[in-house]
Every structure is written in C-alpha cells, then in structure tokens.
Amino acid sequence: MPASSKENLIQRFLKDSKSYPILAGLLAGLYPIFFYATNNYTLVNTIGHVLYFIGVFLLVPMVGIAIAYWLGKKVKTGKWIQYIIPFSGTFSFLFLIQISLFGGVELWRSILVFIIACLVAYFLWKHYKKIMAFQGVLAIMGLITFISKPFESYNYDSSWQTSPDDIKEAVFKTKPNVYFIQPDGYVNFSEIFSGHYNSEDHSFQQYLKEEAFSFYPNFRSNYASTLTSNSATFMMKHHYYDKGLSLETINARNIIVSDNTVLSIFKNNGYKTHLLTELPYLLQNRPEIGYDYCNFSFDEVAFLGKGLGKRVDLIAPLRMNLDEDSESPKFFFVEIFNPGHINNASNSKGIVKERELWLEGVRVANMRLKETISLIKEKDPKALIVVMADHGGFVGLESTSQMHTKTQERDILYSIFSSNLAIHWPDGQKRHEGDLKSAVNIFRVLFSYLSADKKYLEHTEDNSSYIVIKKGAPKGVYQCIDDAGEITFIKK
C-alpha cells in the first residue's frame, strides 16, 4: 500500500466520529502480549498460554471497554461518556504493561496506573485516537521483535540430543533405588572453604562422611544456570547454549521434565520415576510431565509470574513415595532451591552481603539435605544417592549478570561452575573417581555402573565448562575451563 494511502487511512481514523471501544480494548492488549512473550518465550510457548493471552489480554479489555461504553450511553452520563474509552483504554494498557514487566499486580502500582488513566482521560480525551494509533504502532513493532522467537524455535536443531552409542538400550544388572538430589548453587567442598567463599562450617561435609558418602573434589558444571546445566546433564550431551541463541537453552524445561535420555533409560529398566521439587520452576511453561509422579500439579502453576511461588516441603511426598510400590525400583529427581546463587543486578546487595546471604542459604540447604538423606537412609539403606549441584553460587561477583563479562580469574570462574558432588554407593565403596569430573557425564558413569558395562565410558563428553560472553570480547559462547580443569578462553 502506498504511503499516501496509509496516511489517508490514519487521517480518516483520526477524524472519524466513531468511538471504537472494541478496537481500544484490542490495542490495549496487543503490545503487552508481544512484549511479555518476547522476553519470556520459553515460559509461554504452549497452546494454554496462547489461550490465556487471548482471553485475559485481549477479550477481557475488549469486552470490558465495550460494556462500559454501552452502559455509559444507556444511563446517559452526559459529557462524562467522552472520558470512558480514554480512561478504560489507558488503564487496561498500563495495567497489562504492569503485569508484563513485573509478572503480577501490586496495589501501589495499580493505584498509580489508575491515577495516570484518570489524568489521560481528563486532559487528553480529545487526542485519545492518537494514543490508540501510537499503541497500534507499538503493537506492530512488538510483533516484528517477537516473530523471531517462534522462528528460532521452529528451526531449532535438536541433533545435539542424539547419543553417540546404544546407551539408551543399557540393561541394568543391579537395580537399586536411585536418588538424584540437587541443591541449587552448592559449590564443591574443594572450593567452599577457600577463595571467595571461605566458609568455616564443615558440619555437612562431616555428616556426609559419617553416612559413607564419597566426595569428588573439583567436580563442576558445564553450564552456568539450572536449565542449561540440567538439560545437558539429562541428555548426557553438550548443547553449547544452542550456539548462543539462548541463555537458557530452547525447550530446556521440556527436555528436563518431559523427555530425555536419562528418563528413558530408567523407564526402559522398569523404574518408577518421581520428580520432587520445592518450587515449580521447571514447570513454569507447563510442559508435559514425563515422570510417573510429580508433587506439583498445573493447578498450582501460574500462567504468568516472575516469582517462583511458595516453597513446599518435600519430606511428606518423599515419605509417601518411599512407602508405595516396593516391588518396582525407583528413580527420584529431588530439587532443593538452596543455597542458590547471588542476586541479579537489580537486587544485588554488594559482594560482601551477597556472600553472607549465600552462606545463610547453605545453612538452610544443609538442614534440608540432612532431613532428606536421613529419611532415605532410614527407609532405603542400600540406595544409590547422588547429591549434585547444578552450578556454583557466583559469590565474588556483584551480580549474576557479571558472568557475561570476560574474566580469566580462576576463583571467579570456579565460583560460577564448581558444583558439589557426593555419592552414596550401595556398598559404601568409592568408585569412578577419575571419570567423574563434570555434570554432563554423571549419568553415563552411573549407567555404566548399574549395567556393569564399561563400554558406555568410551563415549563420555568433554568435561569443559562454557559461558556466554557479551562484554570484554566478541559476543559468543566460550570455553572458559577446559577438560583438565585449566582456565582457558576459546570461542566455540
């Protein structure tokens, strides 16, 4: 369409005497949808979320504004009717922007939105169609920005998930119950008592030693977040942050929760699988749950929200599942969200305070881990128990975002990637010390042990750790710790 035709169309809209209440509702919701979906695509890429956005962000304001305008005309509000659409449209737009920015509603922000909507309605009601036109331009810009997200997902190369051997057909010779317990952000004992952490509390290490756990010093994660680390761990393969396309790995939650190589192997060997998590972080995009049991239902998972929700206790569901179906071997993935890592830039309390908060998180984690392990040992003394963190705590940095700035400081990189690994082998004997160096190979080693077949160790992945760099070097994915644990900086 020629530019002059577009101008004529806009001019006709601005001069038209019609009010367009339904259009006002539509334009109020379009940009907030595209804004939220662009910045949180991996959380909202389901049919359920599409229907939610259509209902809450589009139909509600469209119907609401139309009814308000109709009632205004019906009760003959006089000149006040001229304020209805400007107020309703502005309030709807800003209210939905609030949800998109902050993942929810707060009273003081809603009051501010109400006041702004009143001011716009009173002072700018004659110009409200110009505001609607501006909202339309924002919506078009938002759509252009958003469109790359589903395109990236559609063209996603999942070939990295293919196993190089026949490990999917592994047959276990022994079938102990397997407990994979993951305390978020818990660095290895080889790091926690020195460097930026310098903890003086040895009590949990001593507890594990008394419970016949084996330690694996200098063990680390290959990736720098829960989703990137676990997606590689459960597929037993490197993904290299999808070649830098995503900081959180496309479809990571679906890989971890719905279908992965590790889950398939356990199921093929007759295991009942259980996902126990303190928070529904892995369920935020409402993926299909591939585990036989999960302690959360989707009724407890909000469609939108940047908070992680209310933490739940895991002891009751763990005890229930330990007591049930004693005939089948069981695999448990237990996720504990302590000690965690330091805050992002907007919430950082500074290096010193963030360290103190992390150490407090360790105290909480130790308490929960002891309670969990003690229950398992009481009910299942011959269990194979793996305590493995997903990454480090980032202590020594001002905020987590600083990890994207180039550094070759050894203690900083190990603060990001060092992760605790302690294993209780069924017979109490330490095994595979030379094989267990990083998270990507943990299950390959375990499956070699359970199947009594060393051939699965012939295809272990490189133990390097990788990071996405945005500052201090050309943007990209870099190897920052090599297979031997030495500091490097090599672009992938």
C-alpha positions in Angstrom: 0.0 0.0 0.0 1.5 3.5 -1.0 2.5 5.8 1.9 -0.2 8.3 0.8 -2.9 5.6 1.2 -1.6 4.8 4.7 -1.7 8.4 5.6 -5.3 8.7 4.3 -6.3 5.7 6.3 -4.8 7.1 9.5 -6.3 10.5 8.9 -9.7 9.0 8.3 -9.5 7.1 11.5 -8.5 10.2 13.5 -11.2 12.4 12.0 -13.9 9.7 12.3 -16.6 10.4 14.9 -16.9 6.8 15.9 -15.6 5.7 19.3 -14.3 2.2 18.5 -14.5 0.7 22.1 -13.6 -2.8 20.9 -10.6 -1.6 19.0 -9.5 0.4 22.1 -9.5 -2.9 24.0 -7.7 -4.8 21.3 -4.9 -2.2 21.0 -4.6 -2.0 24.8 -3.6 -5.7 24.9 -1.6 -6.4 21.8 1.7 -4.7 22.7 1.8 -6.1 26.3 1.4 -9.6 24.8 4.2 -9.3 22.4 6.4 -7.6 25.0 5.9 -10.4 27.6 6.1 -13.2 25.1 9.3 -11.9 23.5 11.1 -11.6 26.8 9.7 -14.8 28.3 9.2 -17.0 25.2 10.4 -20.3 26.8 7.8 -19.8 29.6 4.8 -19.2 27.4 5.3 -21.3 24.2 2.2 -23.5 24.8 -1.3 -23.6 23.5 -2.5 -23.0 27.0 -0.6 -19.7 27.2 -1.9 -18.6 23.8 -5.5 -19.1 25.0 -4.7 -17.3 28.3 -3.3 -14.3 26.5 -6.2 -14.2 24.1 -8.7 -14.4 27.0 -7.0 -12.1 29.6 -5.0 -9.6 27.5 -7.5 -9.3 24.6 -11.0 -10.4 25.2 -11.3 -9.0 28.8 -10.3 -5.4 27.8 -12.3 -5.6 24.5 -15.5 -6.8 26.2 -14.9 -4.7 29.3 -14.5 -1.4 27.5 -17.4 -2.2 25.1 -19.7 -2.9 28.1 -18.5 0.2 30.0 -19.2 2.4 26.9 -22.6 0.8 26.3 -23.6 1.4 29.9 -22.4 5.0 29.7 -24.6 5.6 26.8 -27.5 3.7 28.4 -27.6 5.7 31.6 -27.0 9.0 29.8 -23.9 10.2 31.6 -23.7 13.3 29.5 -20.3 14.7 28.8 -18.7 12.1 31.0 -19.1 9.5 28.3 -16.3 11.1 26.4 -13.9 10.0 29.2 -15.0 6.3 29.3 -12.9 5.0 26.4 -9.8 7.1 27.1 -9.8 6.0 30.8 -10.6 2.4 30.2 -8.1 2.0 27.3 -5.3 3.7 29.2 -6.0 1.8 32.4 -6.1 -1.5 30.5 -2.9 -0.8 28.6 -0.9 0.3 31.6 -2.3 -2.4 33.9 -1.3 -5.1 31.3 2.1 -3.5 30.9 2.5 -3.7 34.7 1.8 -7.5 34.5 4.2 -7.9 31.6 7.0 -6.0 33.3 6.6 -7.4 36.9 4.9 -10.7 36.3 2.0 -9.8 38.5 0.0 -7.0 40.2 0.9 -4.8 43.1 -1.5 -2.4 44.8 0.6 0.7 44.7 1.4 0.3 41.0 -2.3 -0.3 40.3 -3.2 2.9 42.1 -0.6 4.8 40.1 -2.0 3.3 36.9 -5.5 4.4 37.9 -4.3 8.0 38.6 -2.5 8.2 35.2 -5.6 6.8 33.4 -7.7 9.5 35.1 -5.3 12.3 34.0 -5.1 11.0 30.5 -8.9 10.7 30.2 -9.5 14.2 31.6 -6.7 16.2 29.8 -6.2 14.2 26.6 -9.6 12.7 25.8 -9.8 14.8 22.5 -6.5 13.2 21.4 -7.2 9.6 22.5 -7.3 8.3 19.0 -3.8 9.4 18.5 -2.9 7.4 21.6 -4.7 4.4 20.0 -2.7 4.9 16.8 0.5 5.0 18.9 -0.5 1.8 20.6 -1.0 0.3 17.2 2.5 1.3 16.1 3.9 -0.3 19.3 2.0 -3.5 18.6 3.5 -3.7 15.1 7.0 -3.1 16.5 6.4 -5.7 19.2 5.2 -8.2 16.6 8.3 -7.6 14.5 10.5 -8.2 17.5 8.5 -11.3 18.7 8.4 -13.1 15.3 12.0 -14.2 15.6 11.2 -16.3 18.7 8.9 -18.9 17.2 11.1 -18.9 14.1 14.1 -19.8 16.2 12.2 -22.5 18.0 10.8 -23.9 14.7 14.3 -24.1 13.2 15.8 -25.4 16.4 18.5 -28.0 15.7 17.9 -30.9 18.2 20.6 -33.1 16.7 22.8 -32.4 19.8 20.5 -34.7 21.8 21.4 -37.8 19.8 23.5 -40.3 21.7 26.8 -41.5 20.0 26.2 -45.1 21.1 23.5 -47.5 22.2 23.3 -46.4 25.8 19.5 -46.0 25.5 19.4 -49.8 25.4 21.5 -50.2 28.5 20.3 -53.1 30.7 20.9 -52.8 34.4 22.5 -55.7 36.2 21.6 -54.2 39.6 18.6 -52.1 40.3 18.9 -50.1 43.5 16.6 -47.2 44.0 18.4 -44.1 42.7 18.0 -40.6 44.3 19.4 -37.7 42.4 19.3 -34.8 44.9 20.1 -31.3 43.5 20.8 -28.4 45.9 20.8 -25.3 43.7 24.1 -23.4 43.6 26.1 -25.5 46.1 29.8 -25.3 45.3 32.1 -28.2 45.8 33.8 -28.8 49.2 37.1 -28.2 47.4 36.0 -24.6 46.9 33.7 -23.7 49.7 36.4 -23.4 52.4 38.6 -21.0 50.4 38.6 -18.4 47.7 35.6 -16.1 47.6 33.5 -18.4 49.8 35.9 -19.0 52.8 33.2 -20.9 54.8 34.2 -22.2 58.2 31.3 -24.7 58.6 32.4 -28.2 58.0 29.4 -29.9 59.6 27.6 -31.0 56.4 30.8 -32.5 55.0 31.3 -34.3 58.2 27.7 -35.6 58.2 28.1 -37.0 54.7 31.4 -38.6 55.6 29.7 -40.4 58.6 26.9 -41.5 56.2 29.5 -43.2 54.0 29.3 -40.7 51.1 32.2 -40.4 48.6 33.5 -37.0 47.6 34.6 -35.8 44.2 36.8 -32.7 44.6 36.9 -30.1 41.8 33.7 -31.5 40.2 31.9 -28.8 38.2 29.0 -28.0 36.0 29.4 -27.4 32.3 26.9 -24.6 32.1 26.1 -21.6 34.2 22.4 -22.0 35.1 19.9 -24.6 36.3 18.2 -25.0 32.9 21.4 -25.1 30.8 23.2 -27.4 33.2 20.3 -29.8 33.7 19.4 -30.1 30.0 23.0 -31.2 29.3 23.0 -33.5 32.3 19.8 -35.3 31.5 20.7 -35.7 27.8 24.3 -36.6 28.6 25.4 -34.3 25.8 26.7 -30.7 25.2 24.4 -28.2 23.7 26.7 -25.1 23.8 23.8 -22.8 24.7 22.2 -23.6 21.3 25.2 -21.9 19.7 24.5 -18.8 21.7 20.9 -18.4 20.5 19.6 -18.7 24.1 20.9 -18.1 27.5 18.6 -20.7 28.9 18.5 -23.3 26.1 15.5 -23.6 23.8 13.0 -26.1 25.2 15.1 -26.8 28.3 12.2 -27.4 30.6 10.6 -29.8 28.1 13.9 -31.7 27.9 14.3 -31.9 31.7 10.7 -32.6 32.6 9.1 -34.3 29.6 11.6 -36.5 27.8 15.3 -37.1 27.9 17.8 -39.9 27.6 18.2 -40.4 31.3 14.5 -40.7 31.9 14.1 -43.1 29.0 16.8 -45.4 30.3 15.4 -45.6 33.8 11.9 -46.4 32.3 13.3 -49.0 30.0 14.7 -50.7 33.1 11.4 -50.8 34.9 11.9 -47.8 37.2 9.1 -45.7 38.5 10.2 -42.1 38.1 9.5 -39.3 40.6 10.0 -35.5 40.3 10.0 -33.8 43.7 10.7 -30.1 43.7 10.4 -27.3 46.3 9.2 -24.8 43.7 7.5 -25.2 40.3 10.4 -23.6 38.5 10.8 -26.4 36.0 7.0 -26.4 35.3 6.6 -22.7 34.5 5.9 -23.3 30.8 3.5 -26.1 31.7 5.5 -28.9 29.9 4.1 -32.4 29.6 5.4 -34.3 32.6 7.3 -37.4 31.7 7.7 -38.6 35.3 5.3 -41.1 36.8 4.8 -38.8 39.8 5.3 -35.1 40.4 4.5 -33.3 43.7 3.1 -30.3 41.8 0.0 -30.1 39.5 -0.5 -27.4 36.9 -3.4 -26.0 39.1 -0.6 -24.8 41.3 1.4 -23.2 38.5 0.5 -19.6 37.5 0.3 -18.8 33.8 2.4 -15.7 34.3 4.7 -14.6 37.0 8.4 -14.0 37.5 8.4 -15.2 41.1 8.9 -18.9 41.9 5.8 -19.2 44.1 5.5 -20.6 47.6 8.1 -23.2 48.6 6.7 -26.6 49.7 8.1 -29.2 52.0 9.4 -32.4 50.2 9.5 -34.8 53.2 5.8 -35.7 53.1 5.7 -36.6 49.3 9.1 -38.3 49.6 8.0 -40.5 52.5 4.7 -41.3 50.7 6.6 -42.5 47.6 9.2 -44.4 49.5 6.4 -46.4 51.2 4.5 -47.1 48.0 5.0 -49.8 45.4 8.0 -51.5 47.0 8.2 -54.1 44.1 9.4 -51.6 41.5 12.8 -49.9 41.5 12.5 -46.1 41.8 14.3 -43.0 40.4 13.9 -39.7 42.3 14.9 -36.3 41.0 14.8 -34.1 44.1 15.3 -30.4 43.6 16.2 -28.2 46.6 16.4 -24.4 45.9 19.2 -23.6 48.4 21.7 -22.3 48.8 21.0 -20.7 45.3 23.2 -18.1 43.8 23.7 -14.4 44.3 21.2 -11.9 43.1 20.9 -10.2 39.7 22.0 -6.6 39.2 18.7 -5.0 40.2 18.6 -6.8 43.6 22.3 -7.1 44.4 23.3 -6.2 47.9 27.0 -6.0 47.0 29.8 -8.6 47.1 30.1 -8.8 50.9 26.4 -9.0 51.7 25.7 -11.4 48.8 28.3 -13.8 50.3 26.6 -13.6 53.7 23.3 -14.3 52.2 24.7 -17.3 50.3 26.2 -18.7 53.4 22.9 -18.4 55.1 21.4 -20.3 52.2 24.0 -23.0 52.8 22.8 -23.4 56.4 19.2 -23.9 55.1 20.3 -26.3 52.4 22.3 -28.4 54.9 19.3 -28.7 57.1 17.0 -29.8 54.3 19.6 -32.1 52.8 20.2 -33.9 56.1 16.5 -34.4 56.6 16.1 -35.8 53.1 19.1 -38.0 53.2 18.3 -39.3 56.7 14.8 -40.3 55.6 16.2 -42.1 52.6 18.9 -43.9 54.6 16.3 -45.0 57.2 13.9 -46.4 54.6 16.4 -47.5 52.0 19.9 -48.2 53.4 21.2 -49.7 50.1 20.2 -46.8 48.0 22.3 -45.1 45.4 22.2 -41.5 46.5 23.7 -38.7 44.4 23.9 -35.2 45.8 24.9 -33.0 42.8 24.5 -29.2 42.5 23.6 -27.7 39.2 26.3 -24.9 39.3 28.1 -22.7 41.7 26.9 -19.8 43.8 28.6 -16.9 41.9 30.0 -15.5 45.2 32.7 -12.9 44.4 30.7 -11.2 41.7 28.5 -8.2 42.3 25.6 -9.9 40.5 24.9 -12.8 38.2 24.9 -10.7 35.1 28.7 -10.1 35.5 29.3 -13.7 34.4 28.8 -12.4 30.8 31.8 -10.2 31.1 35.1 -11.8 30.1 37.3 -12.9 33.0 40.1 -15.4 33.5 40.2 -15.1 37.2 40.3 -18.7 38.4 38.3 -18.3 41.6 35.6 -16.4 39.9 35.1 -19.0 37.2 35.1 -21.8 39.7 32.7 -19.8 41.8 30.3 -20.0 38.8 30.9 -23.6 37.8 32.1 -25.5 40.8 29.4 -27.9 42.0 29.2 -30.2 44.9 29.1 -34.0 44.2 28.8 -36.6 46.9 27.7 -40.2 46.2 26.5 -42.9 48.5 27.2 -46.1 46.6 25.1 -49.1 47.7 28.1 -51.0 49.1 29.7 -47.9 50.5 32.8 -48.2 48.3 34.1 -45.2 46.3 34.0 -45.6 42.6 34.8 -43.8 39.3 37.0 -41.0 40.8 38.8 -40.5 37.5 35.6 -40.5 35.5 33.5 -38.0 37.5 34.7 -34.5 36.6 31.6 -32.7 35.3 27.9 -32.9 35.3 27.4 -33.8 31.6 28.9 -37.3 32.3 27.4 -38.1 35.7 24.6 -40.4 34.4 26.8 -42.1 31.8 29.1 -43.1 34.7 26.1 -44.2 36.8 24.6 -46.3 33.9 28.0 -47.9 33.3 28.0 -48.9 37.0 24.4 -50.2 37.0 24.8 -52.1 33.8 28.3 -53.4 34.7 29.4 -52.4 31.2 32.4 -50.1 30.8 31.8 -49.6 27.1 29.5 -46.7 28.0 32.5 -44.8 29.3 34.0 -44.8 25.8 31.7 -42.0 24.7 31.9 -39.5 27.6 31.6 -35.9 26.7 34.4 -33.3 27.0 34.4 -32.0 30.6 34.8 -28.3 29.6 32.7 -25.5 31.1 31.2 -23.0 28.7 29.8 -19.5 29.1 28.1 -16.8 27.0 30.2 -13.6 26.8 28.7 -10.2 26.0 31.3 -7.8 27.2 35.1 -7.7 27.0 35.3 -9.9 23.9 33.2 -10.5 20.8 29.8 -11.9 21.7 29.6 -15.7 21.7 30.0 -19.0 23.5 33.4 -19.6 25.0 35.1 -22.5 26.7 36.4 -21.0 30.0 37.5 -24.1 31.8 39.0 -27.0 29.7 38.7 -30.8 30.1 41.6 -30.8 32.6 40.2 -28.0 34.7 42.5 -25.3 33.4 41.4 -21.8 32.7 41.0 -21.0 29.0 39.2 -18.6 26.8 38.4 -20.2 23.4 35.4 -19.3 21.3 33.2 -22.2 20.4 
